């Protein structure tokens, strides 16, 4: 599988904001790259974004996520 790009990561975040992808699906996508035995991500910005996306589904309480939609929008701007 090819290495992900910043644009792909931003695309996943936008899909989450638009309700077209769940946070769990986005996190699973990022975890595929982050949790492999020997991560092969060469671009540090991509790696940092993957780490962020892999935690997008962390719950603050049983019914709310730790990271808000505003956080996601900020991640997109910062990427």
C-alpha distances in whole Angstrom, upper triangle without the diagonal:
4,7,9,12,16,16,13,15,18,18,17,20,22,21,22,26,26,26,23,21,22,22,21,18,17,17,15,12,13,14,10,10,13,14,12,15,14,12,11,12,14,16,18,19,15,16,19,18,15,18,20,18,18,22,22,24,26,29,33,35,34,34,33,30,30,29,30,29,31,29,26,27,28,25,24,27,26,22
4,6,9,13,13,11,13,16,16,16,19,21,20,22,25,25,26,23,21,23,22,21,19,17,18,16,13,13,15,12,10,14,16,14,16,14,12,10,10,12,13,16,16,13,14,17,16,14,17,19,18,18,22,22,24,26,30,33,35,35,35,33,30,30,28,30,28,30,27,24,26,26,23,22,24,23,20
4,7,10,12,10,11,14,15,15,17,19,19,21,23,24,25,23,20,22,21,20,18,16,16,15,12,11,13,11,8,11,14,12,15,13,10,8,6,8,9,12,12,9,10,14,13,11,14,16,15,15,19,20,22,24,28,31,33,33,33,31,28,27,25,27,26,27,25,22,23,23,20,19,21,20,16
4,7,8,6,7,11,11,11,13,15,16,17,19,21,21,19,17,19,18,18,15,13,14,13,10,9,12,11,8,11,14,14,17,15,12,10,8,10,9,12,11,7,9,12,10,9,12,14,12,13,17,17,19,22,25,28,31,31,30,28,25,25,22,24,23,24,21,18,20,20,16,15,18,17,13
4,5,5,6,9,10,11,13,14,15,17,19,20,21,20,18,20,19,19,17,14,15,16,13,11,14,14,12,14,17,17,20,18,14,13,10,10,9,11,9,6,9,11,9,10,13,14,13,15,18,18,20,23,26,29,31,32,31,29,25,25,22,23,22,22,20,17,18,18,15,13,15,15,11
4,5,5,6,8,10,11,12,14,16,17,18,20,19,17,19,18,19,17,14,15,17,14,12,15,16,13,14,18,19,22,20,16,15,11,12,9,10,7,5,9,10,7,9,12,12,11,14,17,16,19,21,25,27,30,31,30,27,23,23,20,21,19,19,17,14,14,14,11,10,12,11,7
4,5,5,6,9,10,10,12,14,15,16,18,17,16,18,17,19,17,14,16,17,14,13,17,17,15,17,20,21,24,23,19,18,15,15,13,14,11,9,13,13,10,12,15,14,13,16,18,17,20,23,26,28,31,31,30,27,24,24,21,21,19,19,18,14,14,15,12,10,12,12,9
4,5,5,6,9,10,10,13,14,15,16,15,13,15,15,16,14,11,13,14,11,10,14,14,13,15,18,18,22,21,17,16,14,15,13,15,12,9,12,13,10,10,14,13,11,14,16,15,18,21,24,26,29,29,28,26,22,23,20,20,18,19,18,14,15,16,13,11,14,14,11
4,5,5,6,9,10,11,13,14,16,14,12,14,13,14,12,9,11,12,9,8,12,13,12,13,16,17,21,20,16,16,13,15,13,13,10,8,10,10,7,7,10,10,8,10,13,12,15,17,21,23,26,26,25,23,19,19,16,17,15,16,15,11,12,13,10,9,12,12,9
4,5,5,6,9,10,11,12,14,14,13,14,13,16,14,11,13,15,12,12,15,16,15,16,20,21,24,24,20,19,16,18,15,15,12,10,13,12,8,10,13,11,9,13,15,13,16,18,21,23,26,27,25,22,19,19,16,16,14,14,13,9,10,11,8,6,9,10,7
4,5,5,6,9,10,10,12,11,10,13,13,15,13,10,13,15,12,12,16,16,16,18,21,22,25,25,21,21,18,20,17,18,15,13,15,15,12,12,15,14,11,14,16,14,16,20,22,24,27,27,25,23,20,21,17,17,15,16,15,11,12,14,12,9,12,14,11
4,5,5,6,9,10,11,9,7,9,9,11,9,6,9,11,9,9,13,14,14,15,18,19,23,23,20,20,17,20,18,18,15,13,14,14,11,10,13,12,8,11,13,11,13,16,19,21,23,23,22,20,17,18,15,15,13,15,14,10,12,14,11,10,14,15,12
4,5,5,6,9,10,10,9,10,9,11,11,7,10,13,11,11,14,16,16,16,19,21,25,25,21,22,19,21,18,18,15,13,15,14,10,11,13,10,8,11,12,9,12,15,17,19,21,22,20,17,15,15,12,12,10,11,10,7,8,10,8,7,11,12,11
4,5,5,6,9,9,9,11,11,14,13,10,13,16,14,14,18,19,19,20,23,25,28,28,25,24,22,23,21,21,18,16,18,17,13,14,16,14,11,15,15,12,15,18,19,21,23,24,22,19,17,18,14,13,10,12,12,8,8,11,10,8,11,14,12
4,5,5,6,5,5,8,9,12,10,9,12,14,12,14,17,18,19,20,22,24,28,28,25,25,22,25,22,23,20,18,19,19,15,15,17,15,12,15,16,13,14,17,19,21,23,23,21,19,17,18,16,15,12,14,14,11,12,15,13,12,15,17,15
4,5,5,6,5,6,6,9,9,7,10,13,12,13,16,17,19,19,21,23,27,28,24,25,23,25,23,23,20,18,19,18,15,14,16,13,10,13,13,10,11,14,15,18,19,19,17,15,13,15,12,11,9,12,12,9,10,14,12,12,15,17,16
4,5,8,8,9,9,13,13,11,14,16,16,16,19,21,22,22,24,27,30,30,27,28,25,27,25,24,21,19,21,19,16,17,18,15,13,15,15,11,13,16,17,18,20,20,17,15,13,15,12,10,7,10,11,8,8,12,12,11,13,16,16
4,5,8,10,11,14,13,13,16,18,17,18,21,22,23,24,26,28,32,32,29,30,27,29,27,27,23,22,23,22,19,19,21,18,15,18,18,15,15,19,19,21,22,22,19,17,16,18,16,14,10,13,14,11,11,15,15,13,16,19,18
4,6,7,9,12,11,11,14,16,16,18,20,21,23,24,25,28,31,32,29,30,28,30,28,28,25,23,24,23,20,19,21,18,15,17,17,14,14,17,18,20,20,20,17,16,15,17,15,14,11,14,16,13,14,17,17,16,19,21,20
4,7,10,12,10,10,14,15,14,16,19,20,21,23,24,26,30,30,28,28,26,29,27,27,24,22,23,23,19,19,21,19,15,17,18,15,15,19,20,22,23,22,20,18,17,20,18,17,14,17,18,15,15,19,18,16,20,22,20
4,7,8,6,7,10,11,11,13,15,16,18,19,21,22,26,27,24,25,23,26,25,25,22,20,21,20,17,16,18,16,12,14,15,12,12,15,17,20,21,20,18,17,15,17,16,15,13,17,17,13,15,18,17,16,19,21,19
4,5,5,6,9,10,11,13,14,16,18,18,19,22,25,27,24,25,24,27,25,25,23,20,21,20,17,16,17,15,12,12,13,10,9,12,13,16,17,16,14,13,12,15,13,14,12,16,16,13,15,18,17,17,20,21,20
4,5,5,6,9,10,11,12,14,16,16,17,20,23,25,22,24,22,25,23,23,20,18,18,17,14,13,14,12,8,9,9,6,5,9,11,14,15,15,13,12,9,11,10,11,11,14,13,11,14,16,14,15,18,19,18
4,5,5,6,9,10,10,12,15,15,15,18,21,23,21,23,21,25,24,23,22,19,18,18,16,13,14,13,10,9,9,7,5,9,11,14,15,14,14,13,11,13,13,14,14,18,16,14,17,19,17,18,21,22,20
4,5,5,6,9,10,11,13,14,15,17,21,22,20,21,20,23,23,23,21,18,18,18,15,13,14,14,10,10,11,10,9,12,14,18,19,18,17,16,14,16,15,17,16,19,18,15,18,20,17,17,21,22,20
4,5,5,6,9,10,12,12,14,16,20,21,18,19,17,20,19,19,17,14,15,15,12,10,11,10,7,7,9,8,8,12,14,18,19,19,18,17,14,15,13,15,14,17,15,12,15,17,14,14,18,18,16
4,5,5,6,9,10,10,11,14,17,19,16,18,16,20,19,18,17,14,13,13,11,8,9,9,5,4,6,6,6,9,12,16,18,18,17,16,13,13,13,15,15,17,15,13,16,17,14,15,19,18,17
4,5,5,6,9,10,10,12,16,17,15,17,16,20,20,20,19,16,15,16,14,10,11,12,9,7,9,10,9,12,15,18,20,19,19,18,16,17,16,18,18,21,19,16,19,21,18,18,22,22,20
4,6,6,7,9,10,12,16,16,14,15,14,17,17,18,17,13,13,14,12,9,11,12,8,8,11,11,12,15,18,21,23,22,22,21,18,19,18,19,19,21,19,16,19,20,17,17,20,20,17
4,5,6,6,9,10,14,14,12,13,11,15,14,14,13,10,9,11,9,5,7,9,6,5,9,10,11,13,17,20,22,22,22,21,17,17,16,18,18,20,17,15,17,18,14,15,19,18,15
4,5,5,5,8,11,13,11,13,12,16,16,16,16,13,11,12,11,8,8,10,8,5,9,11,11,13,16,19,22,22,22,21,18,18,17,20,20,22,19,17,20,21,17,18,22,20,18
4,6,6,6,10,11,10,11,12,15,16,17,17,14,12,14,13,9,11,13,11,9,12,14,14,16,20,23,25,25,25,24,21,21,21,23,23,25,22,20,23,23,20,20,24,23,20
4,6,6,9,9,6,8,8,12,13,13,14,10,9,12,11,8,9,12,11,9,13,15,16,18,21,24,27,27,27,26,22,22,21,23,23,25,22,20,22,22,19,19,22,21,18
4,6,9,9,6,9,9,12,13,12,13,11,8,10,10,7,7,10,10,8,11,13,15,16,19,22,25,25,26,24,21,20,19,22,22,24,21,19,22,21,18,19,22,20,17
4,6,8,7,11,11,15,16,16,17,14,11,13,14,10,10,13,13,9,12,15,16,16,20,22,25,25,26,25,22,21,21,24,25,26,23,21,25,24,21,22,25,23,21
4,6,6,9,11,14,16,16,18,15,13,15,16,12,13,16,15,13,16,18,19,20,23,26,28,28,29,28,25,25,24,27,28,29,26,24,27,27,23,24,27,25,23
4,6,9,12,15,17,18,20,18,15,17,19,15,15,19,19,16,18,21,22,22,26,29,31,31,32,31,28,27,27,30,31,32,29,27,30,30,26,27,30,28,25
4,6,9,12,15,15,18,16,13,16,18,15,15,19,19,17,19,22,23,24,28,30,33,33,34,33,29,28,28,31,31,32,29,27,30,29,26,27,29,27,24
4,6,9,11,12,14,12,9,12,14,11,12,15,16,14,17,20,21,22,26,28,31,31,32,30,27,26,25,28,28,29,26,24,26,26,22,23,25,23,20
4,6,9,11,13,11,9,13,14,12,14,17,17,16,19,21,23,25,28,31,34,34,35,33,29,28,27,29,29,30,27,25,27,26,22,23,25,23,20
4,6,7,10,7,6,10,11,10,11,14,15,14,17,19,22,23,27,29,32,33,33,31,27,26,24,27,26,27,24,22,24,23,19,19,21,19,16
4,6,9,8,8,11,13,12,14,16,17,17,20,22,25,26,30,32,35,36,36,33,30,28,26,29,28,28,25,23,25,23,20,20,21,19,16
4,6,5,6,9,10,11,13,15,15,16,19,20,23,25,28,30,33,35,34,32,28,26,24,26,25,25,22,21,22,20,17,17,18,15,12
4,5,5,6,9,10,11,12,14,15,17,19,22,23,26,28,31,33,33,30,26,24,22,24,24,23,20,19,20,18,15,16,17,14,11
4,5,5,6,9,10,11,12,14,16,17,20,21,25,26,30,31,31,28,24,22,20,21,21,20,17,16,17,15,12,12,13,10,7
4,5,5,6,9,10,10,12,15,15,19,20,24,25,29,30,29,27,23,22,19,21,20,20,17,15,17,16,12,12,14,12,9
4,5,5,6,9,10,10,13,15,18,18,22,24,27,28,29,26,22,21,19,21,21,21,18,16,18,17,13,14,16,14,11
4,5,5,6,9,10,11,13,16,17,20,22,25,27,27,24,20,18,16,18,19,18,15,14,16,14,10,12,14,11,9
4,5,5,6,8,10,11,14,15,19,20,24,25,25,22,18,17,14,16,16,16,13,11,13,12,8,9,12,10,7
4,5,5,6,9,10,13,14,18,20,23,24,24,21,18,17,15,17,17,18,15,13,15,15,11,12,15,13,11
4,6,5,7,9,12,12,16,18,21,22,23,20,16,15,13,16,17,18,14,13,16,15,12,14,16,14,13
4,5,5,7,10,11,14,16,19,20,20,17,14,12,10,13,13,14,10,9,12,12,8,11,13,12,11
4,5,5,8,10,14,16,19,20,19,17,13,12,10,13,13,14,11,9,12,13,9,11,14,13,12
4,6,7,9,13,15,18,19,19,17,13,13,12,15,15,17,14,12,16,16,13,15,18,17,15
4,5,6,9,12,15,16,16,14,10,9,9,12,13,15,12,11,15,15,12,15,18,17,16
4,6,9,11,14,15,14,12,8,8,7,9,10,12,10,8,12,13,11,13,16,16,15
4,6,10,11,12,11,10,7,8,8,10,12,14,12,11,15,16,15,16,20,19,19
4,7,9,10,11,9,6,6,8,11,13,15,13,13,17,17,16,18,21,20,20
4,5,7,7,6,4,5,8,11,13,16,14,15,18,19,18,20,23,23,23
4,7,8,6,5,4,8,10,14,15,14,15,19,19,19,21,23,23,24
4,5,5,7,8,11,13,16,18,17,18,21,22,22,24,27,27,27
4,6,8,10,14,15,17,20,19,20,23,24,24,26,28,29,29
4,7,10,12,13,15,17,17,18,21,22,22,24,27,27,28
4,7,9,9,11,14,14,14,17,19,19,21,23,24,25
4,5,7,9,12,11,11,15,16,16,18,20,20,21
4,7,10,11,10,11,14,14,14,17,19,19,20
4,7,8,6,7,10,11,11,13,15,15,16
4,5,5,7,9,10,11,13,15,15,17
4,5,5,6,9,10,11,13,14,15
4,5,5,6,9,10,11,12,14
4,5,5,6,9,10,10,12
4,5,5,6,9,10,11
4,5,5,6,9,10
4,5,5,6,9
4,5,5,6
4,5,5
4,6
4
